[in-house]
């Protein structure tokens, strides 16, 4: 007598497994797109401030034109306090809503 042994998977079991894997893949696509979109623009929201050739405080943010020419940047008209003294032309950065992480690069150059 031969015993009827089953080896492997039936066609129905294999198709159900493939269906479950397909559904899980489809559910993960929005998450993968969000991750790719988040990392696709690492320079999102660039903001820079310096002094132009006239010594005026100026700033540039992404989308405002040429970032290599501070003489054409927007002048800062904010009064702020530095070391207890009022300064008439300083730039103040207002963070955009819903931003949690910032990267700051400070470059020093000489003094008075």
Secondary structure, DSSP 4 states (H G I P E B T S, - for coil): -------S--HHHHHHHHHHHHHHHHHHHHHHHHHHHHHS-TTTT-EEEEE-TTS-EEEEETTSS-TT-GGGSEEP-EEEEETTEEEEEE--PPPPTT--------------
